[in-house]
Structure formats: structure tokens, C-alpha cells
Amino acid sequence: MHDLTLAGQFTDSLVLMSAGRAAAWGPPRAVLTESLIQEHYGASVRVLDDPLGGIVVIPLRSSEAESAGATPRRDERPKDEAATS
């Protein structure tokens, strides 16, 4: 994953690549969403508007992500839960 904040502040359009394919494209606010980043990269983030322009993408620590209700990636789940899903 690249520096998504820089991409969100200095470009007019982005392509979100996942598994070698374009998963989303368009303006940064449409492409760099919390749900798309979680879905395609398994990363829990907050996406905020930058008052100076663009957006800021902030990674969350595991404990912050859990309290925010994010679903852990398969390799982060407890072993008994990972085996059943």
C-alpha cells in the first residue's frame, strides 16, 4: 500500500488496485473510503477531510479498529474462529 494521504491530496483521480485489477477509480473522495480500503486491503483506517484540501488517511491500531467495529482479517482472527470461517 502506498501513502494514501499523499495520493488523496495531490491527484485529481485514482485507481484502487486489488489482486491485479482495478477495484475502484475516480476522485480521491470516492476511491479512498474506509470501506473500500478495509474490503480490498484488510486495513482499518479513518478518512478525514483536510482543511487545506484533499483528504487524510489515518491507519488505526488493532485495538482502535476493534473498538470501531472493524472486522479483523482472516490471519488476525483467533485460531478457532479462523478455522470455521
N, C-alpha and C positions, 0 to 999 in steps of 0.2 A: 504494500500500500504506500502511495506517495504522500506528500504533505498536502492534505486535502484543503487546509486553510489557505495556503498559497494559491492553489488551483481555484478556490472559491472567490478569492479576492481579485485575481488578475486575469481572468478569462471571461469571455462572453458566452462560451458554450463548452460543454464537457461530454465525454463519453465514459460511462462506468463499465469497465470490462470485468467479466466474471467467467471463469473457465474458458478463456479464449474467445468469448463472444461479447458483443455489445449488449449489455443488460438494460441500459438506460442512456438517454442522450438528451441534451437540451441545455437551458441556462442552469447555472450552478444551484440556484434555489430549488429547481425541480429535480436535479440529479443527486445532489448531496443532502439526502434526507436521512434522518435517524433510522427509519425503517428499511430503506434500501441498503444502507451500509451494514446494518445488522443482518439482513437477509443474505447478502452476497459475500460479505467478508467475515461475518460472525463477530464483529466488533461493536461494542456498546459505546455510543457517542452521544453528545449533545451538540446540536447545530443551532448557533445563535447568530442573529444579525449583528454585524459590526457597524457601529455608528459612523465610522469613517468610510463605509462602503464595503460591499461584499458580505461574506459570511465567515464564521469561525467554527471549526470542527474541533470539539474537545473530547478526547478519549476518556472513558470512565474506568476507574479501577473496578476489579471484580466485585468488591463489597458495595460500591456505589451502584453498579449495574444491577445487582440483585435487589437492592432496595428500590430501584426504579422500575423493577418488574421485567427486566430483560431476560430472555431465555438463554441459558448458557449453551455454548457449542457442545457438540457430542463429546469431544475429548475433555471438556471441563466438568461434565456431569459425574455424580458419584457412580462407581463401577456398577452397582446393582441396577441403577436407573438406565445407564447407557446400554446395558446388555438387553434390556427389554424394549428399547425404542428403535 
